[in-house]
Structure formats: C-alpha cells, structure tokens
C-alpha cells in the first residue's frame, strides 16, 4: 500500500518573490496552506463559547451562592431553603443562551463585511478573504483597504497611514522596494506587495489584532456595575463576619467536632441565618440582566441590518447627544454626476482627462463620475503619478506631452479671484467643483513659483440620500445635535446640509489654515465645517467631548479613521472602506441612513430599562445589608427574615418584574449617569424596606405582649410587611404609569397576593408533604413499586393531595391570623407610602444639590 505523503513543514516550502504578472501557482498555494503559511491569525475577536460558559457560571456572586448551597447541604438544612440555587441556574442558562445567540448573530453579520483582498495567482486577479492570503502571494492594495500582511512593494505607489502602528497620523508615501506593515491603511494610490510575512509572523501581531478589531467603548454602565460589585463585596465581608461572631456558628462547630454530628440544630440554625443574609445581599441577576438586555438589543438591531460589534456600544449609542457626519457617502449616497464643464482657456480637455484618469490608480465615486464623462485613453502615457491626498486635495500626473496636470480643489491650485468667485457661485448651489490646471515640465511639490495655466472647472453634483431629511428631523426632535465635518468646500457642504434638513446649516466655516488653538471655540459655534483634514476632524470631536458632549461619528472613508477612533461611538457604512468598518463600533449593513434613529432608540430602551431593573435588585441588597447590620448590633435577636420571604420578593417583585420592565419600549432621552440614577432610587428604597422590617418586628413584639397578636404569626407578619414595602417601591419605579407598567404591576400584585401568605407555608411543609405522599405510594421493601409512577392512579392521587394540602394550608393561615394581623397589614401602606416618599425626595434633593455644586447636568 502506498504511503500517504505527509504535509510540508514551513522550512520545506520554497520561498521566493513570484513574477508580478503570474503570482503563485495553485500547487504552490496548496503547499503553503498545508505548511500553515497562511494569513490566519491565532488572535480571535469576541468571546469563545468556553468564555461565555465560564463568565456566566463562575461569577463572583455565583461562587458565593454555590458556597451557601454546599454549607446548607453539609449542615442538613431542609430542602425548601434551596430555592435560591434555581435562580442561579436559571440566570446562568438565560445568560449563556442569549450571549450565544448574540455571538451567532454577529458572526453572520461579519461575513457580510469581512475584508477581502485581490491577489495574483496563475496570472489571474482573484478576490479572496484576507485570511486566505498565503506567504509569497502578490497582493494588490488600493485606497480604502487595510494592509493585512508585511512585505515590500514590487509595483506601484501608495500613500498610507501607519497611525495604528506608530501613533503618527501624517500619511507617508511608499514606492517600489519599500516595506509596508500589517495594520496600515491605504490613503491613496495602488500598489502590489509581496507577502513576505503573514498571520502571526507579521510585525507586532498584537498591534495588528487590535487594528483589525473595533475600538472598545468607554462604558459608564460597565464601570458602574463593576464598582457596585466591589462595593457590595466590601460591605458583605465584615457583615458576614459580624453575623458569624454574633451568631452560634462557633458553638455549633465546636459541638459538631465533639459529637461528630455536623447537622446539629445549633450549627444548622447559624448556617441558615448567615446563608439567608448572603442570599439577600447578593443582587442575583442584576449583572446577568444587564448583559442579556444588551445582547437582546444586539440581536434586535441585527434584524434591522445593523451590526453592533460590542455589547456596551449600545450604551454609548443611547448617550449620544451630538452626532457628526462626513458629507460624502453619508448625507449623500456617494453617487456623483458631472453636470457641466466650464473651460477657462480654449484648449479642450477630453483627451487630456482620458489619459489623466488612465494613469491614476483611484477607483472612487469621484473618479467613476469623471470616467463616465471623459472615458479613458492612452493618447498620452504617464511619466509620474502623484495620487490624491487629503492633505493636498489634489492629484497630479506628468504626461508624455511634456506637461504636468493637476486636478483637485480650486482653492488649492489657484489664487485667481475671478475663478474662485465663480467656484463660490456653484458651491453655493450645492455643487462640488474640481479644477484642472497644468504647467510645463516635471512635477513640483510647491506651486508658488510655477506658471500655472487654469484649464477648466468640472462641476459635479452629489445625490443626497432620500431618507436623510426624515432622519435629521428625528434627531432635532430628540435633542441630538447634528454637525457636518467634511473635506469639501464649506459652501457646497452647507448647501447639501440644507437640502438634507440639517439644523443651523448656514453656520458654516472653512478650517483651511485654522490653527488648533481656535478649534475649541469653533467646534461649538459652527455646525458645518469644510476643508477639514483628518487630524482636524479628530480634534473637533475631542473639543466637543471636552465641552461635555457624547459624540458619535458617521463615516465611510479612509480619511474618517481618526475621527471614528476618537468618537465615543463610531458608525460606518457597509459600502464604505474596509478601514472605516474595521475600527467602528457599529456598521450599517445596508448603508441605510434611516436606521440611525432605530439604533439610538434601541440604545435608549436598553439603558433606561437596565437602570429601572437594577434599582429593584439593589433595593433588596441595600435593605438586607441594613437588616443584617441591625441583627449584628442586637436590634433583632436573630435575622427577622427567612429564606421563603426572600423567595417571594426575589421571584415576583424583583425577578419577574425586572424581566418584564427590561423589555419595555422606552425611548426617553437618558438623564444623568447610571450610577447616580440607580443609587438615588435604590438607596432610599433599601432604607425604607429595612425600616418597614423594624416597624413590623416591634409592632409584632408589642402586639404579642398586649395579647392582640399571635406569637406564631410573627415571622409571617414580618414577611408580609417586607413584601408590601417592596411592592410600594415597585409602584414608585413604574411611575409615570402607562399601559405596559400597569400590566407589570398587576402581574406582580396577583402573584404576591396569591402567594404572600400561602407560599411560605407550602415551602415549610413541602418536605413533610412529599415524604408522606411518596411513602404512601411506594413500598420501600419492594423496589418494583417505583413503576407505579407511570400509572394514572398515581397522578390522580398526587393532584388530589396537592389540592387538599393547599386548601388546608390556606384555611389554617386565614384561621390563625387574627383581626389585628389583617388590620396591621391593611393600614401599613397608608403610613408606609408617605415614609418612602419623604426618603425618596430627600435623596433626590441631595442628588440635585450635588449636581449643582459640581456643575453637572444630571437631573433626577
């Protein structure tokens, strides 16, 4: 039998620079793929499935709750107390399912915008995914692309931006035999690179990985949540230690080590009290609900052809109060038509323009419009080509007729006032104006001493997107300020901005020659900026941020990379440059401008609902922290709440209500910071609930001592007061009422009223109930009786038993509760609501005073 040939190792591959016109052969590509000499990087963006499972299961709070579970099991705590672990499992499961769903949605969307490259193989120009490039490939690079391999240029000339590698934003020219590095962006020109290094072998693969992924957002929500985790953790540790010292844990352990019985009553009671306090203090589900809400938001936006590359990008979208646009490709659809040619001398320009365009490597919307008008020809050959630069605003070609021709912005070519005045007239009508000029001889870097012949003005019309005006109206109605930042003539941009419905579009200015020190004043005074360099775009955004604004930037070109990376939230069009998409937080996959309001609205909905739901979780946490402290300082002889009481609040008021509130439609503009909003609502709520427990405890104590309350109902009374107080807080959180919130309140009310008295007793009697029933159905000496579970008689008996048990428990509760118990619970809301109102308003005033004192805009 013929032995199968093993794969080649990298050292066995014959490395060389192929012919520019032929490239690698199919067999050579296969050998390099077998030897793993491809451009696939080991770095992977986003979470792996293992990360998702690990982060949702092995959280700090989950580990504490698992510890409580183990302690309960070792101490022999009755099974009815373990309900909290169901919440942990449910929370983790929901989180895992939603994150996997979001991961799959993003993966599908990324296939749509995955970067591609052109390579020469077997003499044919092929389009392939960048990770399929192999060592020694001949790779074609053009304007708008991100370079993904290291190697020398073997043909052509390009201008590239290496800021992601060097931090230097000034573009550099690269020509034959000069090296280019992965992570750089092509500004202009066209060239061919030999892929000398690919994948992890490229210069600083870590930098390349960062350059290929979106920038991380500065999430106030994420920082606040982590701060809360630390705060709760710091508070829990001394409180748990205090409960251990104050309680009977040490005597219980001493007895256990003496007798060998670790399930003695003293130890069990102490472990149960400490565990109950810990379960009450941990905001189970708050962090999970935040992540799930963000993940659901991503999935919803994916259905609207919008890719959000990071969970917390949704938050920044919600907080945006200023949105900046580049004109071309955003306000306009990028399609251009040559409307008119204005000859400035007698010489016709058709043949010259055809040869000029034939020499240029650009393939953008402007060049396509020019080619459509003039065509291309080889009447004259090119001797030197200087591609378009955003700094020079011109392209230059020296042709074989002995002249050098310049095409670009008129004000960068001529100082003729008559011509510039004519340019202003056309610009004022919304036209884009290019100028063609020439001079004798070879290329000169400066035109100051050059005898230039002004040949023609080329009048080009941008097509404004149909959906732009409605979108701009929405931004104006929702207090989102819009600004246009463009490299074009400011008058032209202003006119197009007016057509698009941009507010204050007449407040325009050219930033040509403006010093950086003037930008802080201009950034807030003007709304349309023209002749803006990429560096100035980024500086304008920084100045807006420095003035307290949260800024989004929408762009689609290479010259938008710096502002996209500077903005709080960056948005790119799918039909734009790969470079722009690779550094953006959000990509509009159908390049539909009308999707932006949906994107902002979804962000507002998610963050508003997370804030409201988090208040419920932290209400429970703060109240239990205070109740535990009061227990440590002997206000209560023991923890006044049992685990069953917490189930009611955790499940029906906090759990179910927070889930329902998290999906409520809510597009209100965000006010204040997440941290301050949550604290200002949850802290007074926690104090109110703790105060309610104190009132209930002493009310029961007094009632029992004077004989109007039954001793056996004390625990149930405290649990009922605790639940009533939590429901009052829920009412406050649901203000102002709407139909949806009324349904949430009604749902919580039905569950609470139906179960506030019955559920604790069912839980307490659960073990006895099931042990008695199963012992009556199964014969322990006859294992075959287990098969009776499949009989209809078994299930009929079980249903009858449950119905009788619930009825008996309900009847006994109503019989045991005296008139004083019922009267106390009925009257308490009359006193409790004003108490909570005063606490809530007091905290609101404190917050407002802090905001005024420190000059912040937050309003409660």
N, C-alpha and C positions, 0 to 999 in steps of 0.2 A: 504494500500500500504506500502511495506517495505521501511523503510527509509534508504537511502544510507549512508554507513559509511564514516565519514569524514577522511581526511588524518591524519596521525600521526604527532605529533609535535616532535622536536628533543629530548625533555625531556622524551617522552614516549617510545623512542627506547631503547631496552635493549642492552647496550654497553658491550662488553667483547672481550677477545682475543680468537679467534677460534683455533681449532686444526690445526697444521701446514699442515697436510695431507688432511684435509677436507675443511677448509675455511668456508666461509659463505654459507648458502643455498640460493636458488633462491628467496624464500619468504623473507628472511632477507635482501637480496639486494633490493628487491622491497620496503620494508618498509623504508629503508634508503633513497632511491630515492624519495619516497613520502614526507619524512620529510626534504628533501633538504640537506641531509648529503652526498652530492657528491663532487667530486673534481673540479667542475666547478667554476672558479674564476670570480668575477664580473668585474675584470680588462679585458679590451679588447684592443688588439693592433691594430693600424691603425685607420683611421678616420671612424666615423659613417656617415650614409647618411645625418643626420642633420648637422654634422660638415662640410661636403662637400658643402651643400647648403649655410650654414651660411658664410663660408670662401670665397665663390665665389661671393656672393651677397653683404654682408655687409663689404666690404673692405673700407679702409680709403678713397681712391680716389673715389670709387663709391658713398660713402656718400656725398662727396663734390659735385659730379656731380648731384646727386639727389637734393641737396640743390639748385644748379643752376637751375635745372628744375622747382622746386617749386617757386623760385624767378621770373623766366620768366613767369610762369603761373599767379602769383599774379600781376605782372606788365603789363600783357597783351601783351607780346612780340609775334610777328607774328609767326605762326606755322612753317614756313620754317626754323626758327632758332633752332628747337628742334632736329635736326638730330643727335646730339651727343648722345642722350639717346638711339638711335638704336644701336650704337656701344657698349654702356654699356650692354644692354640686350643681344646682340649677344655674347660679350665676356664672360659674366657670363654663358650663356647657353652652349657655347663651353667648358668652363672650367668644368662645372658640368658633362656634358656628358662624357668627356674624363676621369675625375677622377673616375667616377662611373665605367667606362669601365675598368680602371686600377685596381680598387678595386676588381671587379669581377674576373679579370684575376689572381690576386694574391691569392684570396680566393680559386679558383680552384686548383692552383698550390700547395697551402699549404696543401690541402687534401692529396696530394701525399707524402709529407714529414712530415705529422702530427706524433708526437711522440706516441708510443704505450707502453703498459706495460703488463706484464704477472701477472695474479692473480690466486689464487687457490679458486675455487668455486665448491661446491658439489663434492669435491675430484678430480676435473678436472682442468688441467692447461689451462687457456684461455688467448688469446691475445685481449686486449681492448684498446680503446683510453684513454689517461691519465685522461681526464676529466670525464670519466665514472667510475673511481675508487670511491668506497663509504667508509664511515667510517667503520673500523674494517676489511677491506679486508686484506688478506695476499698477499703482493706484492713481486714479485721476482725482484731483481735488479742484473745486471751483468755489466761487463766492457763496457764503451761507453755510458751508459744511464745517463740521468739527473734525479735525485730523485725529485718526484713531491708531496710527502706527508711527514708529520712529524711522527716519531714513533720509537719504539725500534726494534732492530734486534732480531728475535726469532730463527734464524738459519743461520749458515754460517759465513763467514769472508770476509770483503771487505776493500779495500784501497780507500779513497775518497778525493776529492779536494773540500774544502769549501771556496775557494778564493772569490766567488761571495757574500758570506755572511760575512766573517771575514776579507777579504783582505789578508789573509795568504795563500801563494801559495804552501807551503810544504804539501804533502799528509799526511793524518792521517789514522791509522788503526782503524776499527770499528768491534767489535765482539758481541757476544750474550749479550743482556740486555743493550747495549749502544744505545743512541738515534742518529738518523740521521735526517737531516733537508732538507726541500724542497729547491731546488736551488743548491744543491751539485751535483758533478759529480762523477761517479764511475770510478776509475782508473783501478782497477783490482779486481778479486775475484767474488764471488757470494754469495748472502745472501737473507733472507726473512724478510720483515718488516711488523710489524703490523701497519696499517694505523690509528694511534691514532688521528691525526688531518688532515683534508682535506680542500681544497679550501681556502676561506678567513681566516679560522681558523689557517692556518699554520703559523709558525714563520715568522714574518715580511712579510706579503703577498705582500707588495710593493716591497721588495727586490726580492721575488720570481717572481713577474711580470716582473721586469727588467731582471732577469736572463733568463726568457723564451723568451724574445724578442731579436731581433738583436740590436747590438750597433749602436747608432746614429753616422753618419759620420760628420766630421768637414768640412762643406761645405763652401768653399770660395765664391761660387756663391750665396748661401743663405745670407751670411753675407754682401756681396756687395749690393745685392738687397735691403736688409733692411736699409743699410747705405744710399743708394740713396733715399729711401722713406723719411728718416729723413731729408736728405739734401734738397730735393725738398720742403718738408713741411716747414722747417725753412725759406727757401727763399720765399716761396709763401706768408706767413703770412704778413711780412712787405710790400711786393709789393701790395697785395690786399688792405691793409690799406692805402698805399700811393695813390692807384687809387681811393679809396673812398674819401680821403681828397681832392685830386686833381680834382676829377670829381664833378658831380652835384647831388650826392646821397642825401646829407643832405638837399639841397634846394628842391629837388624833394619830399622827405619825408615830409618836412615842408608844402609844398603845398598840399600834399595828406591829411595830418591831418587837414589842414584848410578847404579844399573843400570836403573831404571825397572821393576823386577820386584817388585811388591808381594805376590807369592806365593812369596817365597824361604823356605827352610827355617827360618831363624833367626826371622823375623817370624811365620811360621805357628806355630812351637812356642810362642813367647811369648804370642801371642793366644789360643792354645788353653789354655794354663795359666791365664791371667787369666780367660778365659771360664768355664772349668771351676770355678774358685774362686767366681765370682759366681753361677753356677747353683746351686752347693752352698749358698751363704749365703742365697739368697732363699727364703723359705718359700712357694714356689709352691703356691697352692691353699688356704692356711690362711684367708685373708680370704674367699676365694670360698666355701669350705666352710661358714664361719660364716653368710654371707648366705644360701646355699642352704638350710642346715638351718633357719634362721629362716623362710624363705619356704615351705618344705615344711610347717613347723609351722602357718603361717597357712592354707595350703590344707587341711590335715587338719582344723583347727578349723572351717573354713567348712562342711565336710561335717557338722559337729555343730551347725549353726545358730548359730555364734559368729563375730562379725566382729571381727577384730583390726586396728586402724587403723594400726599402725606395727610394723615388724619387731622392734624392740627392746622392745616391750611384752611380748612373750613372756618375755623375760628377767626383767622385773620380776614377772611372774606366778609365775615359778619361785622367786624370792627371798622372796615374801610369807611372813611368819611371823605376821602379825596381820591379820585381816580384819574390817572394821566394816560393819554393816548398818543401814540405816534400817528401821523395822518395816513401815510401810505399803507395799505393793507389792513387798516383798522377802520377808520372813518370811511375811507374809500375802499373799494373792493379790489384795488390793485390793478384793475384793467384800465389801460390808457389808449387814447387815440390821438394821432396828430391831426389837429384841427386846421392849422394854417402855417404857411411858410412866409416869412417876411424877409425878402432879400435886402441886404444892406449895401451890396455892390452889384455890378452887372453880371457877375460870374454865377452860372448855375451850379448847384451843389449836388445833384443827384448821383453822378458818377463818383465824386469825392466821398460822399456819405456812404455809398455802397462799399467802396474799398476800405473806408474808415471802420465801418461796422464789421467787415470781414476780418479785420485784423484784431478786433477786441475780443477778449475771452468772455466778457459778461453775457449772461443769459437771463437778465431780469425783466420785469414788466416794461420798464422804460425802453430797453434795447429791443424788446419784441415789438413795441409800438413803432419804433424807428425803422426796424427791418420791414415791418408790414408796409410802411410808407415808401421807403427808398430801395428795399431789396438789398442784396449783397452782390459784389462783383470782384473780379481780380484785375480791374483796369490798372490799378497801381498796387505794387507789392509793398508790404510794410518793412521798414528797416529798424524801427524801435517802437516799442509799445509801453506806455505807462498807464496801467488800468485806473479806473475811477477810484478815488479816495474820498472818504467822508470828511477828511481834513482839508483837502484841496478843492473838493466839489467839482473836479474836472477829470476828464480822460484825455490822454494825449497820444497821438500816433504820428510818427515820421514816415511819410510815403516816398515812393521811388521818384516822384516828380520833383524832389528837392525841397519840399515844404513840410513843415510840422503843423499839424492841425489840432486844435483844442476844442473840446465840446464840454459844456457844463453850465454852471450858474453864471449869468451875465455879470453880476457884480464882482465875481472873482476873476473876470477876464478883462473887462474894460472899465474905464472911468468916464467914458463919453456920456455927458449928462442927458443929451437928447435921446440916446438909445435907452439909458436907464429909466428915463421918464416914460418912454413907450412901454418898457417892461412893466413898470408900475401900473400902467393902464390895464394891461392884460392880466396882471396878477390880481388887480382889484376886482376883476370879473371871475376870479376863481381858476384861471388858467395857470398851468405850470409852464415856465419859459426857459428853454435851453438856448444857448448861443454857440454858433460855430465861428471860429476865428482861425487865422493862420499867420505864420511868419516864415521867412526863408531860413533854410539851414536846419541843423540838428536840434535836438531837444535841449531846452534851457530850463533850469529849476525855477528861476525867477523871471517874471515878465516885465520888470520895472524899466529896463533899458532896451526892450525889444520893440521893433517896429511892427506892430500887430495890424493885420487887416481884418476888420469886422465883416464877416461874410453874410450871416443870416441869423434870424431869430426863428426858433422852431416852437410853435405854440401847441401845447399838449393839454388835453382835458382829462382830469381824473373823474371816475364814476363813483359817486357817493353811494354807499350801501343803502338799500331801500329801508332796512329795518332800523337804521341809526336814529332817526328823529324820535320814534316812539321810545327807544331806549334812553335817549337823552332826557326826554320828558319825564321818564320814570325816575332817573337819577335826581332831577331837580325836585320832584315831588317827595322824594325820600331823603332829602338833606344830604345828598352826596355831591360834593363839588367836583366839577369836571374841568380839566386843563388839557390843552393840546401842546405837545412838545415835538417839534419837527425840524428836520434839517432843511426844509424848503423855505422859499420866500415867505416871510410872515404875512404879507398882504394876501397872497394866494391861500395860505393856510387859514387865515381869518375868514376869507370868503367861503371856503369849503366848510369851515366850522359853523358859519351862519346857516348854510344850507342843511347841515346836519342837526341844527337845533341846539348847539352849544350855547349856554347862557354866557353873557358878557364876552362874546366872541370878538367884539370890536376893540377890546382891551388887549392889543397885540404889540409885540416888540421883537426886534431882531437882536440876538445875542452875539452877533458877529463883532468881535473886538471888545466885548464887555469883560471887564476884569472880574475875577471870582469874588472880590470883596463886595461887589454890587448885588450879587445874587440873592442874599437874604432879603433885601428889600423888594427886589423884582419878583421873587418867587410867589409872594403873597399878593402883590399889587396887580399882576397881569394874569390873563387866562389863556392866551395864545402866544407861544414862543416859536420864532422861526430862526433859521440859520443856527441851529443848536448842534454843537459837537456831541459825540457820545459821552465825553467826560463832563460836559456841561449838563447833559440830561441827568446823569447820576448826581451831580452837585445840586441841581434843582430839587430833586427828590429828597436829598439829605436835608436841605433847608426847610422843606415842607414838614419833614419829620421833626426837625428841631423846633418848629413852631407848634408842636403838639398834635400834628395830624397823623392819621394812619393811612398810608398811601399804597394804592395798587397801581401797577403799571401794565399797560396792554401794548405789546409789540410783536413784530413778526420777523424782523431783520437782524442781521449781524450787528448793525450799529445800535441795536437795542439790548445787547448782552449786559453792558454795565448798568443801565437803569433797571433792567429786570432783576439783576442780582442785588441791587441796592434797595429796591422797594420792599415794603412789608409783605406784600403778596404780588407775585408776578404771574401774568396771564399771557399765553401765547396762542397764536392761530395755528391750526394743524397744517395749513397750506404754506406756512412761513418757513424760515430757515431751520434746519436741524439744530443749529447752535442755539437759537432762541428757545426752542421746545425743550432742549436738554437742561436748561437752567431755570425753567419755570415751574411754579407750584401747580398751576392749572393750565390745561391745554383744551381749547375749544375745538373738538374733533371735526365739526362741520364748518368751522370758521364762521359761525353764525353769531354776529354781534348781539342779536336779540336774546341770546342765552344768558348774558351777564346779569340781568335782574333776577333770573331764576337762581343763579349761582349765589348772589348776595343774599337773597331771601332764604335759601336753604341754610346758609351760614347763620343768619339771624335766628331762624327757627331752632336750630340745634343748640346754640349757645343760650338763648333765652330759656329753653326747656331744661337744659342741664343745670342752669342756675336755680331754677324753681325746684327741680327734683333733689338737688344736692342739699337744699335747705331742709328738706324732710329728713334726709339721712343724718345730717349734723345736729338737727334738733334732738334726735334720740341720743346721739353721742354726748352732747353737752349736758343733757338732763341726767344721764347715768353717771357722768363724771361728778356732777354736784351731789347726787344722791349717795354715791359711794363715799365721797368726802364726808358727808354728814354722818354716814354709818361709822366711818373711822373715828370721828370726833364724838361718838356716842349720842348723837341726836336721836338715832334709831338704835335699838338694842341689837338688831340684825338687819340685813338688807330687806327693805319692805316689799320688794317686788319679786315675784317668782318667774321662772322661765316661761310658763304658759302666758302670763300677762304680756311679756315681751313678744311672744309669737303673734298675738293679736295686732299690736301696734306695728311690728316689723312687717307682717304679711299684708294686712289690709289697708292700713293708713300710709305706711311708708312704702312698702313694696309695690302693691298693685297700683296705688295712686301715682307713684313716681313713674311707673312704666307708662300709664295712660297719659300723664302730663308730658312725658318725653316725646310723644309723637303728635302733640297738638300743633296745628297750624299756628305759627306765630311769627310775624314779620316786623314786629316793632323794632325800632332802632335801639341798639344797645346803649344803656346808660351806666356809666361807671365801670369799675373793674369787677371781675368775677369774685375776687377775694373779699372786697369790701361789701359787695351786694349780698353774698352768702352769709358773711359774719353778721351783718346788720339785721338779718332776718332770723338766722338760726340761733344766735346767742340769746336774744330775749325770749325766743320760743323755748329754748332749753331751760332757762331760768324759770319761766312760767310753769313748765311741766314739773320741775323739781319742787317748786313752791306748792303746786297742787298736791303732790305726794305728801308734803309736810302737813298741809291742811287736812288731807284725808286721814293721815295717821293720827293726828291729835284729835280730830273730830271723832274718829272711832274710839280712841282712848277715853275721851270724855263721855261719849255715848254709852260705852260699856260700863264705865264707873257709876253712872247715874241710872243704869238699867234700861235705857231706851234702845240700845243696840245689842245685837247678839255677838258674843265673842267669836263664834265660829264663822261669822261673815266678815271679819276684819280684812283678811287677805283679798277676798273678792271685792270688797268696797274700795280698797286702795287701787286694785287693778282697774276697776270701773272708772274711778276718778282719773287715773293715769290715761286711760283710753279716751275719755271725754275731753281732756285737755289737749291731747294730740289731735283730736278731730277739730277742735276750735282753731288750732294752728293751721290745719289743712284748709279750713274755710278762709283764713287770712291769706294764705298763699294763692288761693284761687280767685282772689279779688283782682280786678273787677270781674264779675261773673259774665259768662257767655254761655251759650247752649252746651258747648262741649264740657266746660268746667262744672256746670250743674250736673251733667251726667256722671262725671268723675266723683263728685260729692255724694250723689245719690247712691252710686255703686258702693262707695266706702261705707256710707251710712247703713245700707241694707245688711252688709256683711257684719259690721260692728254690732248693730242692734241685735241681729240674729244670733251672734256668737259670743258677744261680750260676757254673757252670763253662763252660756251652755258649754262653750269650748273648753274653758279651764277644767270643768268637772269631768267632761268626757276624757280629756287628756289624763287627769289624775286617776280616773277609774279604768283607763284603757287596758292596762296590763291585767288587772283583775278580770275585766270583761272578757278579753280574748283567751286568757288562760282557762277560765271556767267554761267557755263555749267549746274550745278545742278539746278539752279533757272529756267533755260530754259526747263529742262526736267520734273521737279516736280511742281505741283500746291500746294502751301502751304495751300490753303483753302480746298483742297481735299486730305486727308490722303491716299486715295486708290491709288493715282498716284505713290506711292512708289513701287508698284508692276511692274511698267514699267521697273525696273532694270533687270527683268527676260526676257525682250523682246530682240530679235535680233536687232531691230532698235536702242535701247539704246546703245548697244555696238558698232554698226556701227558709230553712231554719235560721241561717245567718241573717237574712233580711228581717225576719220576724224578731230576732234577738236585738238587732240594732234599733229597730223602731221602738220596741218596748223599753230599751235602755235609755234612748234619747228622751222619750216621754217621761220616764221615771225621774231622770236627772232634772229635766226642765220643771217638772211638778215639784220636786223637792226643793229646788232653788227658790221658786216663787213662794213656796210654803214657808221656807226658812227665813226669807227676807221679810222683815217687819216693815210697817208703815214708815218708820223713821229712816230706814235704809233707802227706800224708794224716794222719800221726800228730799233727803240729802242730795241724791244724785240728780233729781229734777231741778232743785233750786241752785245747785252749784254753778251751772253756766251763767246764771243771772249775775253772780258775783265774779266768776272767772273771766268772762269776756272783758269787763272794764279793767281788771287787773292786767290782763295780757295787752290790752290796748295801750295802757299807760307805759308798760315796759317797752312795747314796740315803738311807740312815738318817742320815748326818751332816747332810745338807741338811734332813731332816725335823726333827731336833733343833734346828737353827738357827732354823727357822721357828717351832717351838713356843716357843722362848726369846723370840723377837721378839714373838710374840703375847702372852705372859705379861708381858713388860716394858712393853708399850704398852697393856695392858689390853684386848686384842682377843679375840674369841671364836673366831677361826679355829682349827680343829683339822685336822691333816693326816690 
